[in-house]
Amino acid sequence: MITYKLGTEVDKKDIHKAFHMGFIDYIMKVDIPEQVFFKRFFGPEGNAFDLSVVAYDGNEPVGLLLGGIKPFDGGALTMRCGGLCVVPEFRGKGISQTLMNMHREMAVSRGCKQIMLEVIGGNDRAIQFYKKIGYHVIYQLDYYSIQGKELKAGKLTNALVVDIELDQMESVKEWISDTHVNWQNDFEYISGLDGIVKYGIFENEKLISFLIADRKGKVYLLWTQQDMRFKGYASYLLNHFQKTLEIEKIMMSFPNSATLTGFAKKVGFVKDELYQYEMYGCLLFHKRLK
């Protein structure tokens, strides 16, 4: 008999074990040490123990759903599925369906307006399952990369780039409030990360362009105020980032956008094979799925 327990009711080791065994045959290799797993998935990823569920066969963890809530995508209170997996030999028994039913009901009980998740493109079985239970593909999240030294130089020659703090960027949130930024690139996610660098360009004491990235080369946000675009600020910041930290490879990801795609290609980025779909479900007409 399969039983289900909240993450607050179980030994944390069972959460990590269920995750590791459930993703053992995943399309990408998943092998995350326990300490790193909890720091990441219950840190910046935003999952909470009381919103996560472990499925058991007896005393053995055989399935897992990770869940987290925050205002997202314009401020709508959103429940995100941060991970769903079932140990291979227990698939096809309705465990995923039950976990997702519990996930949806927790979202409704907490007043969420929408539910969402990300799924890797090409994982057709998972995509069809999510569609079956009411999710729809809304955005495609593309990944781009470039070898640092191949980055094309910006037009600017004398801009002053300075280190900035997140609290200096409060006004910036208003710039992007009507623009979709994916869950793993937004300010709340970034604020939970270690080793982040933040560079900005000011004009008349006003921040007009900024870059937030980690020291390994992953760019989370690269933004220029709308009336200051197409003047070379973004590419100048990328070059400053690469040269200052001697970055060998720069990576960035963003939801489908003609403007960002054009910029990435212009400065030399190449689209990676990996891509994800952001899928959403509406809770306005909640109905338990059977």
N, C-alpha and C positions, 0 to 999 in steps of 0.2 A: 504494500500500500504506500502510495506517495503522500508525504505530508509536506506542509509549507510553513516556514517560520521567518519572521522578520529578522533583519540583520542585527537588531538589538537583542535578540533572543538566542543567538548562536555563538559558538566559539569562532572568533575571527578567522582562525586558521581554516575553518570550513568554507568561508567565503573565498579565500584565495585558492583553496583546493578545487572548489567547484568551477572557478574561473579558469584555472589552468587545464583541468580535464575537459571542460566544456568546449574550450577553444583549441584542443590538441590537434585537430585536423583542419584548422581554419585556413582560409585562402592565403593568409600571411602568417608567418611563424609568430607565435605568442609565447614568450617565455620571460615573465617578469618576476624578479625576486620579490618575496613577500613584503619586505620593508618598502621597496620602491613602489609596489602595487598600491599599498594603502596610502602612502604619501601622495601619490598622483591621483588615484581614483576617488579618494575621499578628501582630497585637497582641492586643487584647481579645477578638476573635472566636475566638482559640485555634487557628487553623489552623497547621500545620507544613509546611515545605517537603518533608520526607521522608515525609509522609503525603498529599501532593498529587501529582496526575498530570496531565501535559499530553499530549494526543493530537496527532500530527502527520501531515499529508499532505505527504510530502517534508520540506521545511524550514519549512512553514507550520503554525503552531499552529491547530488546528481544533476542539479540545475541551479541557475542563478539569474536574477534580474537586478540590475543596479538602477537606482532612480534618484533624481535630484530635481529641485524646484528653484526657479528664480524668475524675476521679471526679465523678459527677453523679447527681442525683435519688436521694438516699439513700446515695450513696457508691459506686454501681456504676461500674466503669471503663467508660467509654462512648466510642465513636468516633462523632463527628458529621460528617455531610456538610455542610460550610459553604458549598457551592455546586457545582452541576453544570450545565454548559452545553455545547452543541455549535453550531458555526456553522451557520446555517440550511441551506445547500446540502449539508451533510454529514450531515444528520439522516436517520434511517431506514436507516442502514448498520451499526447495532449498536455504535456507539461508546459511547453511554451505558451499554449493557449491559456492555461490557467494562470501562469505568471503574468501574462499581458492583461488578463481580466483584472487581476489584483492591482496591477499598475494603474490601469485606467480608473478603477474605483477609488484608489488613493488620490489620484489627481482630482477627481470630482469632489471628493470629501474635503479637499483643501482649497477649493474654489478656483482651481486652474481653468484657464480659458482654452488652452490647447495642449496637446501632447506632441512630442517630436522625437526623432532619433536620426542617427546617421548610419548608412549602410554602404559598404564598399561596392562600387559598380562591378558587375560580373558575378556577384553572389546572388544568382537568380532565385535560388530556393528561398532565401531570406526575403528578398524583395517581393516575391509573389505572396509569401506568408503575410507580410505587413500590409500589402494591398488588400488581401482577403479580410483582414480585421479592421479595415477602415482608414489606413494611412494612404497618403498621396505624395508622389514626388513633387516637390516645389522648387528646390534649387539643386544644381549640380555643383559640387565643391571640387575645383580643379587644383592640381598641384604643379608647381613650376620650380625649376632649379637652374643654376648657372655656376660654372666654375668661376670663382672670385675674380681672377685676373682677366676673364673674358668680358667682364661687365663694361658696357660702353659708357664713356665719361659723359657727365652732364654738361650743359652749356655754360653754367655759372662758373666763375673763376674766383670770386672773392666773397662768397657768402660766409657768414660766421655761424658755425654749428656749435651748439652748447649742450652740455648734459642737462637734462630736465628731470623733474620728479612727477609722479602721477598726479599729485595734488595741484600741479601747475596746469594740468590739462582738463580741469573741470569744465571750462568753457568749451573745450573741444567736443565734449560729449554732445553738445547741442548741434554741432556741425553734422554729426553722423547719426543723430537720433532718428532720421527718416530713411536711413540706409541700412540694408540688411548686412550685419556682420555675423558670421557663424559663431556658434557657442564657444569654440576653442580659440577664438581670436579676440573675444570682446574684453572690455576693461576688467570685469570681475574675474574672468579666468586668468588674465595676465597678472593681476595683483596677487595671485596665490603662487606665482612661480618664483624660483630662485635664479640668480645669475642673469637678470634682465638688464639690458642697456636701453637708454631712452635718449634720443638725440632730437634737437629741435632747431629750427631757424626762426628768428624773430625779425620783425620789421616794425619800427616805431614802438618797441616794447610789446608788440603783439605777436603771439605765436601763429605762424602762417603755415608751417609744415613740420611734420614730426615722423619719426621712425621708432618703433619698439621692437626689439629682437632679443634673442638670447646669444650667448657667446659662442655657440656652436654653429651659428649661421642661419637660424630659423627666424624669419621676419613675421611678426604677428600683425602689426598694423603699420601701414605706410600711407600717410594722408596729407593732402594739401588743401587749404581753404579754397573753395570753389572759384572765387574770382582771381586766384593766384596760380591756377593750373596752367600747364603747357609752357612754363617758363624755365623748367629744368630743376626745380627744387627737389623733387622726389628722387631723381637719378643722382643728384648731387649728394643727398643723404645716404643713398645706397653706397656710393663710392667712398664716402667718409667712413661708413660702417666697415666696409671691406678693408680699407687701408689701415684704419686705426687698430683693428683687432686681428689683422692679417688673416681674414676668413678665406678658407680654401674653396668652400662651396656655400652658396646662398640658396635658401629654400623659402618659398612662400606659398600660401594657398588662399583662395578666396572663392566665394560663390560666383556663379556665372555672371559676368559683366563685360560688356563690349569695351568699355573704357579701360578697365584694368587689364583685360586680355591684350588690348592694343599696346598699352604701356609696357607690359611684361615682355612682349615680343620685340618691341622697339629697342629696349636696352639689352636684349640678348638672352632672356630667359627661354628655356625650352620646356614645353609641357611634358610632364611625366606620364607614364602609362596609368598610374594610380589615380583614381577619382572616386568620389563618394556622392551619394544622393542624400539630401536632407529631406526627410519625409515627415509630414504633419498629419495629425488627426484632430478633428473638431470635437469639442466636448459639449457643445450647446444642446445637442440632442443625444445625450448619453443613453446607451442601451447596452446591457450586459451581452457580451458575445457568447455564443454557445458552439 
